[in-house]
Amino acid sequence: MVQIAVLGYGTVGSGVLEVFKTNGDSINKRAGKEIKVKYVLDRREFPGDPVSSILVHDIEPILADPEIQVVVEVMGGVEPAYTFVKRALLDGKSVVTSNKELVAKHGAELLKIAKEKDINFLFEASVGGGIPIIRPLNQSLTADEIYEITGILNGTTNFILTKMKEEGLPFETVLKEAQEKGYAERNPEADIEGHDACRKIAILSSLAFGMQVDYEDIYTEGITAISQADMAYAAKMDREIKLVAMSKKQDNEVWARVSPLLLRMDHPLSTVHGVFNAILVKGNVIGDVMFYGKGAGKLPTASAVVADIVDAVKHLERNIMSFWSTKKMELLDSYYAPTQYFIRLGYTDFSTAIKQVESLFGNIHSIQLEDYKDEFGFITHESTEGEIQEKLDQLMDGSSGLEIRNKIRVE
C-alpha cells in the first residue's frame, strides 16, 4: 500500500477524492499498488463530509509521517504551497501538483531537488487541465527540436469569445454568464487579462527549450478590449478571434506572447470553441502535433492529477521527469518580434484618412461595414511590433480626425 496526502480540499482536491472513489479499483491496478489517501489538509472544516475523518489543519503531521510517500498539492497560489512542496521533496516525498503559479515560478528549482533525491515532481494538470501535454513533451517528443508551441490555454476566455461570436452578446454579459456557470472566478482578472495563459505558456516554453522562461518577461494582453465591432470585422474577413499563447524559436532566438489573434478559418485553433483548449506543437522531425480537450473543470483536472499520482507511485525511487535549467532564457525583445495587425480606425473624412494611412503603411485594402459607417479596418503588412507601433504613433501625431478604436494581431 502507498499512502498519500492531499493539500487542499477545494474544487480540484475534492475532485481527486471523487476520482479515487469512482475509479479506485482500476487506478490501483494501473499503479500496481493500492493507493490510500491518509490525510487531507485544509484550513476549513467540512461537517458531514466523509473527508472529516482524515482532515488536518497543519502540514507538520504530514511531513513528519514516514508512511506518506506522495504529497498532492492542489491549494493554488505560490505560498504556502512552495514552502510545503519544497519541504516535502527535501524529505524524500514525491510531489504532484496542479499549481501553474508554483510551477511557472519555481519549477526548475523543484525539479532539480526531485532529481537529486531520485523522486518525482509531476505537474501534468498545471497546463491544459485534463489534456496530456507535459508527459508528451517530456517523453514522446524528446527526439524532436521543438520550435513552436501555440495554444488556446484558457477555457474561460475561449468560452467568452465563442459566445460573443455565436450569440452577438457583449463582453460583460458573457463574462457574467461564465461566472454563473462556474467557468470564471468572482475576480476573473487572471483569466480575462491573460495571466493564466501566460503562466502556462511559460511552463511549456521552459520544458520545450530547457531553460527557465519567466512569465513576467512574456508580453501579455487579455480580451477585455474585444467588442462586437471586432467580431463583425472578423466575420467579414472570415476569421476567428481567439486568445492565443505562443512561443517560437527562430534563428536561436525565442519570443513569446499572449494576446488576442485573428486566425484564418483553416488554422487548426480556429475551430476550438467553448471551454475547450488546444495546444499545437511544431517539431523539426514530427511536424505539427495537436492536443485537444477540456482544459479546465473539476474532474478533467483531477483526472490529470490522479494520472500523475499513479506515475509517482509506479516510480517511487526513480526520477522520470526531465528538468529545465535554472538558467534564465532571455527572450527576444517584443519590439523585434514579427507580427501583423488588423487596425480599426475612426475618421472624419475617408479619403484623407486613407491617404494618411497609406503614406505610412503602403497600399492597404480597407474593410468597411454597414453598421460602422465612421470607421474602417485594414491589415498591415508583416513587420515587427516596434515598427508598427512607431507608424501608429506617427499616424496619430500627424493626423487630425483619426482614432484607433482597436488593434488585434493577425496570424
C-alpha positions as CSV (number, residue, x, y, z in Angstrom):
1,M,0.0,0.0,0.0
2,V,1.1,3.6,-0.8
3,Q,-0.3,6.3,1.4
4,I,-0.6,9.8,0.1
5,A,-1.7,13.3,1.4
6,V,-3.8,15.9,-0.4
7,L,-3.1,19.5,0.3
8,G,-6.2,21.5,-0.4
9,Y,-9.9,20.4,-0.5
10,G,-11.3,22.9,-3.0
11,T,-12.5,22.2,-6.5
12,V,-9.5,20.1,-7.6
13,G,-8.8,18.4,-4.2
14,S,-12.4,17.2,-3.8
15,G,-12.3,16.1,-7.4
16,V,-9.2,13.9,-6.7
17,L,-11.0,12.1,-3.9
18,E,-14.0,11.7,-6.1
19,V,-11.9,10.2,-8.9
20,F,-10.4,7.7,-6.4
21,K,-13.9,6.8,-5.1
22,T,-15.3,6.3,-8.6
23,N,-12.3,4.5,-10.3
24,G,-10.3,3.3,-7.3
25,D,-10.0,-0.3,-8.4
26,S,-8.8,0.4,-11.9
27,I,-6.4,3.1,-10.6
28,N,-4.9,0.7,-8.2
29,K,-4.5,-1.9,-10.9
30,R,-2.7,0.6,-13.1
31,A,-0.5,1.7,-10.3
32,G,0.3,-1.9,-9.3
33,K,-0.3,-1.0,-5.6
34,E,-3.2,0.1,-3.5
35,I,-3.3,3.9,-3.1
36,K,-4.8,5.3,0.1
37,V,-5.4,8.9,1.0
38,K,-4.3,9.2,4.6
39,Y,-4.6,13.0,5.1
40,V,-6.3,15.9,3.6
41,L,-5.0,19.3,4.6
42,D,-7.3,22.3,4.6
43,R,-7.9,25.3,6.9
44,R,-11.6,24.9,6.8
45,E,-14.0,22.4,8.4
46,F,-16.3,20.2,6.4
47,P,-19.0,19.0,8.8
48,G,-20.9,16.0,7.4
49,D,-18.3,15.3,4.7
50,P,-16.6,11.9,4.9
51,V,-13.3,13.8,4.5
52,S,-13.6,15.0,8.1
53,S,-12.2,11.7,9.4
54,I,-8.8,12.3,7.6
55,L,-8.8,16.2,7.7
56,V,-5.9,18.0,9.3
57,H,-5.2,21.7,9.6
58,D,-1.4,21.6,9.9
59,I,1.2,20.4,7.4
60,E,3.6,19.1,10.2
61,P,1.9,15.7,10.7
62,I,2.0,15.1,7.0
63,L,5.7,16.0,6.6
64,A,6.6,14.0,9.8
65,D,4.8,10.8,8.7
66,P,7.2,8.4,7.1
67,E,4.3,6.4,5.6
68,I,3.4,9.3,3.3
69,Q,5.3,8.8,0.1
70,V,3.4,11.1,-2.3
71,V,2.1,14.6,-1.5
72,V,-0.5,16.1,-3.8
73,E,-0.6,19.9,-3.8
74,V,-3.8,21.4,-5.1
75,M,-4.0,24.5,-3.0
76,G,-3.1,27.1,-5.6
77,G,-1.0,30.2,-5.2
78,V,2.7,30.4,-4.6
79,E,2.7,30.5,-0.8
80,P,2.4,28.5,1.4
81,A,2.4,25.9,-1.5
82,Y,6.0,26.5,-2.4
83,T,7.2,26.1,1.2
84,F,5.2,22.9,1.7
85,V,6.2,21.3,-1.6
86,K,9.9,22.1,-1.2
87,R,9.9,20.6,2.3
88,A,8.1,17.5,1.1
89,L,10.7,17.0,-1.7
90,L,13.6,17.6,0.7
91,D,12.1,14.9,3.0
92,G,12.1,12.4,0.1
93,K,8.4,12.5,-0.7
94,S,7.3,12.8,-4.4
95,V,5.0,15.6,-5.2
96,V,2.2,16.0,-7.7
97,T,0.7,19.5,-8.3
98,S,-1.9,21.2,-10.5
99,N,-0.5,24.6,-9.4
100,K,0.6,26.6,-12.5
101,E,1.7,29.6,-10.5
102,L,4.0,27.4,-8.4
103,V,5.4,25.5,-11.4
104,A,5.9,28.7,-13.5
105,K,7.8,30.4,-10.7
106,H,9.8,27.6,-9.0
107,G,9.5,24.6,-11.4
108,A,13.2,24.4,-12.3
109,E,14.3,24.5,-8.6
110,L,11.7,21.9,-7.5
111,L,12.6,19.6,-10.4
112,K,16.3,19.9,-9.5
113,I,15.6,18.8,-5.9
114,A,13.4,15.9,-7.1
115,K,16.2,14.7,-9.4
116,E,18.8,15.0,-6.7
117,K,16.6,12.9,-4.3
118,D,15.7,10.4,-7.1
119,I,12.0,11.1,-6.6
120,N,9.5,13.0,-8.7
121,F,7.9,16.4,-9.1
122,L,5.0,16.0,-11.5
123,F,2.6,18.7,-12.8
124,E,0.6,17.5,-15.8
125,A,-2.5,19.2,-14.5
126,S,-0.8,22.6,-14.3
127,V,-1.3,23.2,-18.1
128,G,-4.4,22.3,-20.0
129,G,-6.3,20.6,-17.2
130,G,-7.2,17.2,-18.5
131,I,-5.2,17.5,-21.7
132,P,-2.0,15.4,-21.6
133,I,0.8,17.8,-22.8
134,I,3.5,17.7,-20.1
135,R,4.1,14.0,-20.5
136,P,4.3,14.1,-24.3
137,L,6.8,17.0,-24.1
138,N,8.8,15.1,-21.5
139,Q,8.7,11.7,-23.1
140,S,7.1,11.3,-26.6
141,L,8.6,14.3,-28.3
142,T,12.2,14.1,-26.9
143,A,13.6,13.2,-30.3
144,D,12.4,16.5,-31.7
145,E,13.7,20.0,-31.7
146,I,10.5,21.9,-30.7
147,Y,10.4,25.3,-32.4
148,E,6.9,26.5,-31.7
149,I,4.1,26.0,-29.2
150,T,0.9,27.8,-29.9
151,G,-2.3,27.2,-27.9
152,I,-5.7,28.2,-26.6
153,L,-4.8,27.6,-22.9
154,N,-7.7,29.2,-21.1
155,G,-11.2,27.8,-21.3
156,T,-12.9,30.8,-19.7
157,T,-11.7,33.3,-22.3
158,N,-12.4,30.8,-25.1
159,F,-16.0,30.3,-23.8
160,I,-16.5,34.1,-23.7
161,L,-15.2,34.7,-27.2
162,T,-17.2,31.8,-28.6
163,K,-20.5,33.2,-27.0
164,M,-19.7,36.7,-28.2
165,K,-19.4,35.5,-31.8
166,E,-22.3,33.0,-31.8
167,E,-24.9,35.0,-29.9
168,G,-23.8,38.6,-30.6
169,L,-23.6,39.4,-26.8
170,P,-21.3,42.0,-25.3
171,F,-18.2,41.0,-23.3
172,E,-19.7,42.0,-19.9
173,T,-22.8,39.9,-20.4
174,V,-20.9,36.8,-21.4
175,L,-18.5,37.2,-18.5
176,K,-21.4,37.3,-16.1
177,E,-22.7,34.1,-17.6
178,A,-19.3,32.4,-17.4
179,Q,-19.2,33.3,-13.7
180,E,-22.7,31.9,-13.1
181,K,-21.7,28.7,-14.8
182,G,-18.5,28.4,-12.7
183,Y,-16.1,28.9,-15.6
184,A,-14.9,32.2,-14.3
185,E,-14.0,33.2,-10.8
186,R,-15.7,36.1,-8.9
187,N,-12.5,38.0,-9.6
188,P,-11.8,37.0,-13.3
189,E,-8.7,39.1,-13.8
190,A,-6.3,36.1,-14.1
191,D,-8.3,34.7,-17.0
192,I,-9.6,37.7,-18.9
193,E,-6.3,39.7,-18.6
194,G,-4.3,36.7,-19.9
195,H,-2.2,36.0,-16.8
196,D,-3.4,32.3,-16.5
197,A,-2.4,31.6,-20.2
198,C,0.9,33.4,-19.6
199,R,1.9,31.2,-16.8
200,K,1.0,28.1,-18.8
201,I,3.0,29.1,-21.9
202,A,5.9,29.9,-19.6
203,I,5.9,26.3,-18.3
204,L,5.6,24.8,-21.8
205,S,8.3,27.0,-23.1
206,S,10.6,26.1,-20.2
207,L,10.1,22.4,-20.9
208,A,10.4,22.7,-24.7
209,F,13.6,24.9,-24.7
210,G,15.2,23.5,-21.5
211,M,15.7,26.9,-19.7
212,Q,13.8,29.0,-17.3
213,V,11.3,31.2,-19.1
214,D,10.0,33.8,-16.6
215,Y,6.3,34.6,-17.1
216,E,7.0,38.2,-16.1
217,D,9.0,38.6,-19.3
218,I,6.2,37.5,-21.6
219,Y,4.1,40.2,-23.2
220,T,0.5,39.6,-22.1
221,E,-2.7,41.1,-23.3
222,G,-6.2,40.0,-22.4
223,I,-9.6,40.1,-24.1
224,T,-11.3,43.0,-22.3
225,A,-11.0,45.3,-25.3
226,I,-12.7,42.9,-27.7
227,S,-16.1,44.2,-28.8
228,Q,-18.9,43.2,-31.1
229,A,-17.5,45.5,-33.7
230,D,-14.3,43.4,-33.7
231,M,-16.4,40.3,-34.0
232,A,-18.2,41.8,-37.0
233,Y,-15.0,42.6,-38.8
234,A,-13.7,39.1,-38.0
235,A,-16.8,37.6,-39.6
236,K,-16.4,39.9,-42.7
237,M,-12.8,38.6,-43.1
238,D,-13.8,35.0,-42.4
239,R,-11.6,34.8,-39.3
240,E,-11.9,33.8,-35.7
241,I,-10.8,35.9,-32.7
242,K,-9.0,33.7,-30.1
243,L,-6.8,34.4,-27.1
244,V,-3.6,32.6,-28.1
245,A,-0.5,32.0,-26.1
246,M,2.6,31.2,-28.2
247,S,6.3,30.8,-28.0
248,K,8.5,30.5,-31.1
249,K,12.2,29.8,-31.7
250,Q,13.7,31.4,-34.8
251,D,17.4,31.6,-35.5
252,N,18.2,30.6,-31.9
253,E,16.1,33.4,-30.6
254,V,12.9,32.8,-28.6
255,W,10.0,35.1,-28.3
256,A,6.7,34.6,-26.5
257,R,3.4,36.4,-26.3
258,V,-0.2,36.1,-25.1
259,S,-2.8,38.1,-26.9
260,P,-6.0,38.0,-29.0
261,L,-5.3,36.8,-32.5
262,L,-7.3,36.9,-35.7
263,L,-7.0,33.4,-37.1
264,R,-7.8,32.2,-40.6
265,M,-10.5,29.5,-40.7
266,D,-8.0,27.0,-41.9
267,H,-5.9,27.5,-38.8
268,P,-6.1,24.4,-36.5
269,L,-7.0,26.5,-33.5
270,S,-9.9,28.4,-35.2
271,T,-12.3,25.5,-34.7
272,V,-11.7,25.2,-30.9
273,H,-14.8,26.5,-29.3
274,G,-16.4,26.9,-25.8
275,V,-14.4,25.8,-22.8
276,F,-12.2,23.5,-24.9
277,N,-8.4,24.1,-25.1
278,A,-5.9,23.1,-27.7
279,I,-2.2,23.1,-28.0
280,L,-0.3,23.0,-31.3
281,V,3.3,21.8,-31.1
282,K,5.7,22.0,-34.0
283,G,8.9,20.0,-34.2
284,N,11.6,19.7,-36.8
285,V,11.1,15.9,-37.2
286,I,7.5,15.1,-36.3
287,G,5.9,18.2,-37.8
288,D,2.7,19.5,-36.3
289,V,1.0,17.7,-33.4
290,M,-2.3,18.9,-31.8
291,F,-3.6,18.2,-28.3
292,Y,-7.2,19.0,-27.7
293,G,-9.7,18.6,-24.8
294,K,-11.4,20.3,-21.9
295,G,-8.7,22.5,-20.3
296,A,-10.5,23.2,-17.0
297,G,-13.1,21.9,-14.7
298,K,-13.1,19.8,-11.6
299,L,-12.9,16.2,-13.0
300,P,-10.7,16.8,-16.1
301,T,-8.1,18.5,-13.9
302,A,-8.5,15.9,-11.1
303,S,-8.1,13.1,-13.7
304,A,-4.7,14.6,-14.8
305,V,-3.6,14.9,-11.1
306,V,-4.5,11.2,-10.4
307,A,-2.6,10.1,-13.6
308,D,0.4,11.8,-12.1
309,I,-0.2,10.1,-8.7
310,V,-0.2,6.8,-10.5
311,D,3.1,7.7,-12.2
312,A,4.6,8.8,-8.9
313,V,3.6,5.5,-7.2
314,K,4.9,3.4,-10.1
315,H,8.3,5.2,-9.8
316,L,8.7,5.8,-6.1
317,E,12.5,5.5,-6.1
318,R,13.3,6.5,-9.7
319,N,13.2,10.0,-11.2
320,I,11.3,10.0,-14.5
321,M,10.8,13.8,-15.1
322,S,13.3,15.7,-17.1
323,F,14.1,19.2,-15.8
324,W,14.8,22.5,-17.3
325,S,17.9,24.5,-16.3
326,T,17.6,27.2,-13.6
327,K,19.5,29.4,-16.1
328,K,17.2,32.1,-17.3
329,M,16.3,32.3,-21.0
330,E,16.5,35.8,-22.4
331,L,13.5,36.3,-24.6
332,L,13.7,38.4,-27.8
333,D,12.6,42.0,-27.0
334,S,9.0,42.2,-28.2
335,Y,9.9,45.3,-30.2
336,Y,11.7,43.0,-32.7
337,A,9.0,40.2,-32.7
338,P,7.5,39.7,-36.1
339,T,3.8,40.4,-36.4
340,Q,0.9,41.8,-38.4
341,Y,-2.1,43.8,-37.1
342,F,-5.7,44.4,-38.0
343,I,-6.4,48.0,-37.1
344,R,-9.7,49.8,-36.8
345,L,-9.6,53.5,-37.4
346,G,-12.3,56.0,-36.8
347,Y,-12.3,59.0,-39.2
348,T,-14.0,62.3,-40.2
349,D,-13.0,62.2,-43.9
350,F,-12.5,58.8,-45.5
351,S,-10.3,59.9,-48.4
352,T,-8.0,61.9,-46.2
353,A,-7.7,59.0,-43.7
354,I,-6.7,56.5,-46.4
355,K,-4.0,58.9,-47.7
356,Q,-2.6,59.3,-44.2
357,V,-2.6,55.6,-43.6
358,E,-1.0,54.7,-46.9
359,S,1.7,57.3,-46.5
360,L,3.0,55.2,-43.6
361,F,1.8,51.6,-44.2
362,G,1.9,51.5,-48.0
363,N,-1.0,50.2,-50.1
364,I,-3.8,48.7,-48.0
365,H,-7.1,47.1,-48.5
366,S,-9.7,48.9,-46.5
367,I,-12.5,46.9,-44.9
368,Q,-15.8,48.7,-44.2
369,L,-19.1,47.6,-42.6
370,E,-22.6,49.0,-43.0
371,D,-23.1,49.1,-39.2
372,Y,-19.9,51.1,-38.6
373,K,-20.0,54.0,-41.0
374,D,-17.5,56.3,-39.4
375,E,-14.6,53.8,-39.4
376,F,-12.7,51.3,-41.5
377,G,-10.3,48.5,-40.8
378,F,-7.1,47.3,-42.6
379,I,-4.4,44.6,-42.1
380,T,-0.8,45.8,-42.0
381,H,2.0,44.2,-44.0
382,E,4.2,41.9,-41.9
383,S,6.7,43.9,-39.8
384,T,7.8,44.0,-36.2
385,E,5.9,45.1,-33.1
386,G,8.1,48.1,-32.7
387,E,7.9,49.3,-36.3
388,I,4.2,49.0,-36.4
389,Q,3.7,50.9,-33.2
390,E,6.1,53.7,-34.4
391,K,4.0,54.1,-37.5
392,L,0.8,54.3,-35.5
393,D,2.4,56.9,-33.2
394,Q,3.3,58.9,-36.3
395,L,-0.2,58.5,-37.7
396,M,-1.8,59.8,-34.5
397,D,0.8,62.7,-34.2
398,G,0.5,63.9,-37.7
399,S,-3.2,63.5,-38.4
400,S,-6.5,65.0,-37.4
401,G,-9.8,63.2,-37.1
402,L,-8.3,59.7,-36.8
403,E,-8.9,57.5,-33.8
404,I,-7.5,54.0,-33.2
405,R,-10.5,52.0,-32.0
406,N,-8.7,48.7,-31.6
407,K,-5.8,46.7,-32.9
408,I,-5.6,42.9,-33.0
409,R,-2.7,40.8,-34.1
410,V,-3.2,38.6,-37.2
411,E,-1.8,35.1,-37.6
